[in-house]
Amino acid sequence: MVRAMIQGLLEKYDKRVPRYTSYPTAPQFTAQVTGARHEQWLSRIPEDMPLSLYVHVPFCDTLCWFCGCNTKITRRYDPIAAYLETLLAEIDLIADILGPGRPVRHIHWGGGSPTILTPTDTVRLASHIRDRFSIHDQAEFAVEVDPREVDEDDLLALKDAGVTRASIGVQDINPVVQKAVNRIQPVHVTRRVLDGLRERDINAINMDIMYGLPHQTCTGMARTVDAVIDMQPDRIALFGYAHVPWMKTHQKRIDETVLPERDERHYMMMVAAEHLQNAGYRWIGLDHFAREGDTLTTALDEGRLHRNFQGYTADPCPVLIGVGASSIGAMPQGYVQNHTPVRTWQTCIQKGWLPTAKGYTLGDEDRLRRRIIERLMCDLAVDVKAECAALNRRPDTLLSSFDALRPLQEDGLCSIDGWRITIPEDRRIFMRSVAVAFDQYLQPGAQRHSRAV
């Protein structure tokens, strides 16, 4: 009976909806936000406002066919070296606009594969950031690590750079699955790098697991999760594979006939979640799990959990500065995104321009809906009246969103008590479908988003 009910809910609500790492979401960004407006926004950031810095390195030496990131494949280092020079120039450009000594509380290098940089260049990039910004003593410095390409010199460079957290993609330990997605990564390779990080006092570890990949089964998912648990990371992200070959053409190399069906995807995700919770990890929001005492669980308990382009975070900074091709920044005034083509991005910076391709200027209505969606995605609950009061808005302007939620309430996906909305723990996988009720821009049937479950 329960299984049949879940199947019915999946049939009805497993639609293509945003992940809400921002609101409004990236499809709403337009070229009306120019480099000139971006510069204006940067220049108006108060001197004492803490910043978060995201650095994008869009290169890998092999292509994982499941990848949804903006990255390029190269076996030569020359393009990477040239990219780094432009990256340093962009950091200078932004720092000159902001002014000297701006405080940074959080740094994240993503990709692509930041560990594709040589050890010398890894330290050089980190040193340049420290030269141009004032890095807080307790700042978290996180780097995404591909263990397949990391040796002892790379590990030492990460330590010398001041890295405090490493994020390692595992996805699946089954060689058959790995071959089907072109990511061959034996467990001993991951363990070697993990041990090397810990030996160098980089003890905060994240690991990523993915469900919905070709040839995956519930049994195999349990083996992968147990292997990851055995490595004792602090946090684990459990992502559903988004098969969007019309957007990411390299995904056409994946054999669709061996992708798990919708119901199988759901059950392998629930198997993974059960194993993780039994091992002492708490379920955070939609797809993160963390140990007690981790900054994510503390932020959740204290109502300080946030969601941004890197997922769930305890980072409290009101400004996210994005550098590198395709990177996205968030400021009080709105969002900005750099040009994705590396050559276009480089040309802008060589001319002394911010490489802004597009963005979005927030209005009061956007800010209110963003707060509501973020609390639903983080806390599984929101007091709409309180959020309206915080922004001096009237809650009755959102009555149409409550009307949209009535069918979901009837199906048990949420409960409504006055102005308070709550998502039951055992229905959290449908939280994106609940959040959609407050999205005034989403077009029904939009194909550019992943499925809700």
C-alpha positions as CSV (number, residue, x, y, z in Angstrom):
1,M,0.0,0.0,0.0
2,V,2.8,2.5,1.0
3,R,4.8,1.6,-2.1
4,A,1.7,2.1,-4.3
5,M,1.1,5.5,-2.7
6,I,4.6,6.7,-3.3
7,Q,4.5,5.5,-6.9
8,G,1.3,7.6,-7.3
9,L,3.0,10.7,-5.8
10,L,6.1,10.2,-8.0
11,E,3.8,9.9,-11.1
12,K,2.1,13.2,-10.2
13,Y,5.0,15.3,-8.8
14,D,8.3,14.1,-10.3
15,K,8.3,16.9,-12.9
16,R,11.1,19.1,-14.1
17,V,11.6,21.8,-11.5
18,P,14.5,24.0,-10.3
19,R,16.9,23.0,-7.6
20,Y,16.5,26.5,-6.2
21,T,20.2,27.1,-5.5
22,S,19.1,30.7,-6.3
23,Y,15.8,32.6,-6.7
24,P,15.1,33.7,-9.3
25,T,16.8,30.9,-11.0
26,A,19.5,31.2,-13.8
27,P,17.0,30.9,-16.7
28,Q,15.8,34.4,-15.6
29,F,19.2,36.0,-16.0
30,T,19.4,38.5,-18.9
31,A,22.0,40.6,-20.6
32,Q,20.4,43.7,-19.1
33,V,22.8,43.2,-16.2
34,T,26.1,44.4,-17.8
35,G,29.6,44.7,-16.6
36,A,29.0,48.4,-15.8
37,R,26.1,47.5,-13.5
38,H,28.2,44.7,-11.9
39,E,30.9,47.3,-11.2
40,Q,28.4,49.6,-9.7
41,W,27.1,46.9,-7.4
42,L,30.6,46.0,-6.3
43,S,31.5,49.6,-5.6
44,R,28.5,49.9,-3.3
45,I,29.4,46.9,-1.0
46,P,30.2,48.3,2.5
47,E,33.8,48.1,3.4
48,D,33.2,45.9,6.5
49,M,30.8,43.5,4.8
50,P,32.2,39.9,4.8
51,L,32.7,38.3,1.4
52,S,32.6,34.7,0.1
53,L,34.8,34.0,-2.9
54,Y,34.1,31.3,-5.5
55,V,36.8,30.5,-8.0
56,H,35.9,28.4,-11.1
57,V,38.5,26.3,-12.9
58,P,36.8,24.8,-16.0
59,F,39.2,22.1,-17.0
60,C,39.4,18.3,-16.6
61,D,41.7,15.8,-18.2
62,T,38.9,13.3,-18.8
63,L,35.2,13.8,-19.3
64,C,32.7,12.2,-16.9
65,W,29.7,11.6,-19.1
66,F,27.2,12.4,-16.3
67,C,28.8,15.8,-15.7
68,G,26.5,18.9,-15.7
69,C,29.3,21.4,-15.0
70,N,30.8,24.0,-17.3
71,T,34.2,22.4,-18.1
72,K,36.6,21.7,-20.9
73,I,38.8,18.7,-21.5
74,T,42.5,19.2,-22.1
75,R,45.6,17.1,-21.9
76,R,47.8,20.1,-22.4
77,Y,48.7,22.5,-19.6
78,D,49.2,25.6,-21.8
79,P,45.5,26.5,-21.8
80,I,45.3,26.1,-18.1
81,A,48.4,28.2,-17.5
82,A,46.9,31.0,-19.7
83,Y,43.6,30.7,-17.9
84,L,45.3,31.1,-14.5
85,E,47.0,34.4,-15.7
86,T,43.6,35.7,-16.7
87,L,42.1,34.5,-13.4
88,L,44.7,36.4,-11.5
89,A,43.9,39.5,-13.5
90,E,40.2,39.2,-12.8
91,I,40.9,38.9,-9.1
92,D,42.9,42.2,-9.4
93,L,40.1,43.8,-11.4
94,I,37.6,43.0,-8.7
95,A,39.8,43.8,-5.8
96,D,40.6,47.2,-7.3
97,I,36.9,48.0,-7.6
98,L,36.2,46.9,-4.0
99,G,39.2,48.6,-2.4
100,P,42.0,47.1,-0.3
101,G,41.7,44.7,2.5
102,R,38.1,43.5,2.0
103,P,37.3,40.7,4.5
104,V,36.8,37.2,3.2
105,R,35.2,34.5,5.4
106,H,34.8,31.7,2.9
107,I,36.6,30.5,-0.2
108,H,35.6,27.7,-2.6
109,W,37.4,26.5,-5.6
110,G,35.2,24.5,-8.0
111,G,35.2,23.2,-11.5
112,G,35.9,21.3,-13.6
113,S,38.8,20.2,-11.5
114,P,40.8,22.8,-9.5
115,T,43.4,20.1,-8.7
116,I,44.3,20.1,-12.4
117,L,46.5,23.1,-11.5
118,T,50.2,22.3,-10.9
119,P,51.3,22.4,-7.2
120,T,53.1,25.7,-7.9
121,D,50.1,27.3,-9.5
122,T,47.8,26.0,-6.7
123,V,49.9,27.9,-4.1
124,R,50.3,30.9,-6.5
125,L,46.6,31.3,-6.9
126,A,45.9,31.0,-3.1
127,S,48.7,33.5,-2.3
128,H,47.3,36.0,-4.8
129,I,43.9,35.8,-3.2
130,R,45.6,36.4,0.2
131,D,47.5,39.4,-1.2
132,R,44.4,41.1,-2.5
133,F,41.9,40.3,0.3
134,S,42.0,40.1,4.0
135,I,41.3,36.4,4.8
136,H,39.8,35.8,8.2
137,D,41.8,33.5,10.5
138,Q,38.8,31.1,10.8
139,A,37.8,31.3,7.1
140,E,36.8,28.0,5.5
141,F,38.8,27.3,2.3
142,A,37.2,24.4,0.4
143,V,38.6,22.8,-2.8
144,E,36.9,20.2,-5.0
145,V,39.4,17.3,-5.4
146,D,39.6,14.7,-8.2
147,P,41.5,11.9,-6.5
148,R,42.4,10.3,-9.9
149,E,44.9,13.1,-10.6
150,V,46.3,14.0,-7.2
151,D,49.8,13.0,-6.1
152,E,52.0,13.8,-3.1
153,D,53.1,17.1,-4.4
154,D,49.5,18.2,-5.1
155,L,48.5,17.2,-1.5
156,L,51.4,19.3,-0.1
157,A,50.4,22.2,-2.3
158,L,46.8,22.1,-0.9
159,K,48.2,22.2,2.6
160,D,50.6,25.1,1.7
161,A,47.7,26.9,0.1
162,G,45.8,26.8,3.4
163,V,43.0,24.5,2.3
164,T,40.8,23.5,5.2
165,R,38.1,21.4,3.5
166,A,38.2,19.0,0.6
167,S,35.3,17.8,-1.5
168,I,35.8,14.4,-3.2
169,G,33.5,13.0,-5.9
170,V,32.9,9.2,-5.5
171,Q,29.6,8.8,-7.3
172,D,29.6,4.9,-7.3
173,I,32.2,2.2,-6.5
174,N,30.9,-0.4,-9.0
175,P,33.4,-0.8,-11.9
176,V,30.5,-1.5,-14.3
177,V,28.8,1.8,-13.4
178,Q,32.1,3.7,-13.5
179,K,32.8,2.4,-17.0
180,A,29.3,3.3,-18.2
181,V,29.9,7.0,-17.2
182,N,33.7,7.1,-18.1
183,R,34.9,7.7,-14.5
184,I,37.2,4.9,-13.5
185,Q,38.0,5.5,-9.8
186,P,38.8,2.4,-7.7
187,V,38.2,2.7,-3.9
188,H,41.9,2.4,-3.1
189,V,42.6,5.6,-5.2
190,T,40.0,7.6,-3.2
191,R,41.4,6.2,0.1
192,R,44.9,7.1,-0.8
193,V,44.0,10.7,-1.4
194,L,41.8,10.8,1.7
195,D,44.5,9.5,3.9
196,G,47.0,12.0,2.4
197,L,44.7,14.9,3.1
198,R,44.2,13.9,6.7
199,E,47.9,13.4,7.2
200,R,48.3,17.0,6.1
201,D,45.6,18.2,8.6
202,I,43.0,18.8,6.0
203,N,40.4,16.9,8.1
204,A,37.1,18.4,6.9
205,I,36.0,16.1,4.1
206,N,32.9,16.1,1.9
207,M,32.1,13.2,-0.4
208,D,29.6,13.0,-3.3
209,I,27.5,10.0,-4.2
210,M,25.2,9.9,-7.2
211,Y,22.1,7.8,-7.8
212,G,20.3,7.3,-11.1
213,L,23.4,6.4,-13.1
214,P,23.4,3.6,-15.7
215,H,23.5,0.0,-14.3
216,Q,22.9,1.2,-10.7
217,T,20.7,-1.0,-8.4
218,C,19.5,-0.6,-4.8
219,T,22.0,-3.3,-3.8
220,G,24.8,-1.6,-5.5
221,M,23.9,1.7,-4.0
222,A,24.0,0.2,-0.5
223,R,27.5,-1.1,-1.2
224,T,28.7,2.4,-2.4
225,V,27.1,4.2,0.6
226,D,28.7,1.7,3.0
227,A,32.1,2.1,1.4
228,V,31.8,5.9,1.7
229,I,30.6,5.7,5.3
230,D,33.7,3.5,6.1
231,M,35.9,6.4,5.0
232,Q,34.1,8.6,7.6
233,P,33.7,11.9,5.8
234,D,32.0,14.8,7.7
235,R,29.5,15.4,5.0
236,I,28.0,13.4,2.2
237,A,26.0,14.9,-0.7
238,L,23.6,12.5,-2.4
239,F,22.8,13.8,-5.8
240,G,20.3,12.5,-8.3
241,Y,21.8,12.2,-11.8
242,A,20.1,14.7,-14.1
243,H,19.9,13.3,-17.6
244,V,19.6,16.4,-19.8
245,P,21.3,15.5,-23.1
246,W,19.6,18.4,-24.9
247,M,21.7,20.7,-22.7
248,K,24.8,18.6,-22.1
249,T,25.4,16.8,-25.4
250,H,28.2,14.6,-23.9
251,Q,25.4,12.8,-21.9
252,K,24.3,11.3,-25.2
253,R,27.2,8.9,-24.7
254,I,25.3,7.3,-21.8
255,D,23.1,4.4,-22.8
256,E,19.6,5.4,-21.8
257,T,18.3,1.9,-21.9
258,V,20.3,1.0,-18.8
259,L,19.3,4.1,-16.8
260,P,17.2,3.2,-13.7
261,E,13.5,3.8,-14.0
262,R,11.8,6.5,-11.9
263,D,10.7,4.2,-9.1
264,E,14.0,2.5,-8.9
265,R,15.8,5.8,-8.7
266,H,13.6,6.7,-5.8
267,Y,14.1,3.5,-3.9
268,M,17.9,3.6,-4.3
269,M,17.9,7.1,-3.0
270,M,15.9,6.0,0.1
271,V,18.2,3.0,0.6
272,A,21.2,5.4,0.6
273,A,19.4,7.8,3.0
274,E,18.5,5.0,5.4
275,H,22.1,3.7,5.5
276,L,23.5,7.2,6.1
277,Q,21.1,8.0,8.9
278,N,21.7,4.6,10.5
279,A,25.4,5.5,10.5
280,G,24.8,8.7,12.4
281,Y,24.5,11.2,9.6
282,R,21.6,13.7,9.8
283,W,19.6,14.5,6.7
284,I,20.1,18.2,5.8
285,G,17.6,19.7,3.4
286,L,17.1,17.9,0.1
287,D,20.3,16.0,-0.5
288,H,23.0,16.6,2.1
289,F,24.0,14.5,5.1
290,A,26.3,15.6,8.0
291,R,27.6,14.3,11.3
292,E,26.5,15.9,14.5
293,G,28.7,18.8,15.4
294,D,29.4,19.6,11.8
295,T,28.8,23.3,10.9
296,L,26.0,22.3,8.6
297,T,24.0,20.5,11.4
298,T,24.8,23.4,13.8
299,A,23.5,25.9,11.3
300,L,20.4,23.8,10.7
301,D,19.7,23.7,14.5
302,E,20.2,27.4,14.8
303,G,18.1,28.4,11.8
304,R,21.2,29.7,9.9
305,L,21.4,27.1,7.1
306,H,21.6,28.6,3.6
307,R,21.5,27.4,0.1
308,N,23.6,28.8,-2.7
309,F,25.1,27.7,-6.0
310,Q,27.4,25.2,-4.2
311,G,24.4,23.6,-2.4
312,Y,23.7,23.8,1.3
313,T,26.1,25.9,3.3
314,A,26.7,27.5,6.7
315,D,28.4,30.4,5.0
316,P,26.7,33.5,6.4
317,C,28.3,36.0,4.0
318,P,25.8,38.3,2.2
319,V,28.0,38.7,-0.8
320,L,29.4,35.9,-3.1
321,I,32.0,37.0,-5.5
322,G,32.4,34.6,-8.5
323,V,35.6,34.6,-10.5
324,G,36.4,32.5,-13.6
325,A,34.5,31.6,-16.7
326,S,30.8,30.9,-16.1
327,S,31.0,31.7,-12.4
328,I,28.0,33.3,-10.7
329,G,28.1,35.9,-8.0
330,A,25.3,37.1,-5.6
331,M,25.1,40.6,-4.1
332,P,22.4,42.5,-2.2
333,Q,21.3,44.0,-5.5
334,G,21.1,40.8,-7.5
335,Y,23.0,38.1,-9.4
336,V,25.8,38.3,-12.0
337,Q,27.2,35.6,-14.2
338,N,30.5,35.6,-16.2
339,H,30.8,34.7,-19.8
340,T,31.0,30.9,-20.2
341,P,33.3,30.7,-23.3
342,V,36.8,31.0,-21.9
343,R,38.0,33.1,-24.9
344,T,35.2,35.6,-24.4
345,W,35.9,35.8,-20.7
346,Q,39.6,36.3,-21.3
347,T,39.1,39.0,-23.9
348,C,36.9,41.1,-21.6
349,I,39.5,40.9,-18.8
350,Q,42.4,41.7,-21.2
351,K,40.4,44.9,-22.1
352,G,40.0,45.8,-18.4
353,W,36.3,44.9,-18.4
354,L,34.4,42.8,-15.9
355,P,33.5,39.7,-17.9
356,T,29.8,39.9,-17.1
357,A,27.5,38.1,-19.5
358,K,24.2,38.4,-17.8
359,G,22.5,38.6,-14.4
360,Y,19.3,39.6,-12.6
361,T,18.3,42.7,-10.6
362,L,16.3,41.7,-7.5
363,G,13.0,43.4,-6.7
364,D,11.2,43.4,-3.4
365,E,8.9,40.6,-4.5
366,D,11.9,38.5,-5.5
367,R,13.5,39.0,-2.1
368,L,10.4,37.9,-0.3
369,R,9.9,34.8,-2.4
370,R,13.6,33.9,-2.2
371,R,13.4,34.0,1.6
372,I,10.4,31.7,1.7
373,I,11.8,29.2,-0.8
374,E,15.2,29.1,1.0
375,R,13.5,28.4,4.3
376,L,11.4,25.6,2.8
377,M,14.5,24.1,1.1
378,C,16.6,24.4,4.3
379,D,14.2,24.0,7.3
380,L,11.2,22.2,5.7
381,A,9.1,24.9,7.2
382,V,8.4,28.6,6.9
383,D,6.3,31.2,8.7
384,V,5.2,33.3,5.7
385,K,3.8,36.0,7.9
386,A,7.0,36.4,9.7
387,E,9.0,36.5,6.5
388,C,6.7,39.2,5.1
389,A,7.0,41.2,8.3
390,A,10.8,41.2,8.0
391,L,10.5,42.8,4.6
392,N,7.5,45.0,5.4
393,R,5.3,43.1,3.0
394,R,1.7,42.0,3.3
395,P,1.2,38.2,3.4
396,D,-2.1,38.3,1.6
397,T,-0.2,39.1,-1.6
398,L,0.8,35.5,-1.6
399,L,-2.6,33.9,-1.3
400,S,-2.4,32.5,-4.9
401,S,0.7,30.5,-3.8
402,F,-1.3,29.1,-0.9
403,D,-4.0,28.2,-3.3
404,A,-1.4,26.3,-5.4
405,L,-0.4,24.4,-2.3
406,R,-3.8,23.1,-1.4
407,P,-3.6,20.0,-3.7
408,L,-0.1,19.2,-2.3
409,Q,-1.6,19.5,1.2
410,E,-4.3,17.0,0.3
411,D,-1.6,14.6,-1.0
412,G,0.3,14.9,2.3
413,L,3.3,16.8,0.8
414,C,2.9,19.7,3.1
415,S,0.7,21.0,5.9
416,I,-0.7,24.6,6.2
417,D,-1.5,26.1,9.6
418,G,-2.5,29.7,9.2
419,W,0.5,31.3,7.5
420,R,2.9,28.5,8.4
421,I,3.9,25.8,5.9
422,T,5.6,22.6,7.0
423,I,6.9,19.7,4.9
424,P,6.8,16.3,6.7
425,E,10.1,14.6,7.2
426,D,9.0,11.6,5.2
427,R,8.0,13.8,2.2
428,R,11.1,16.0,2.1
429,I,12.1,14.5,-1.3
430,F,9.1,16.5,-2.7
431,M,10.3,19.9,-1.3
432,R,11.1,21.3,-4.7
433,S,7.5,20.7,-5.7
434,V,6.4,22.6,-2.7
435,A,8.8,25.5,-3.3
436,V,7.5,25.8,-6.9
437,A,4.3,27.3,-5.5
438,F,6.2,30.5,-4.7
439,D,8.1,30.7,-8.0
440,Q,6.3,33.3,-10.1
441,Y,8.6,32.7,-13.2
442,L,8.6,29.0,-13.8
443,Q,7.0,27.9,-17.0
444,P,5.0,24.6,-16.8
445,G,6.8,21.8,-18.6
446,A,10.2,23.7,-18.8
447,Q,12.8,21.3,-20.1
448,R,15.9,22.9,-18.7
449,H,15.5,21.6,-15.2
450,S,16.1,18.2,-13.7
451,R,13.3,16.0,-12.3
452,A,12.1,16.8,-8.8
453,V,13.1,13.4,-7.4
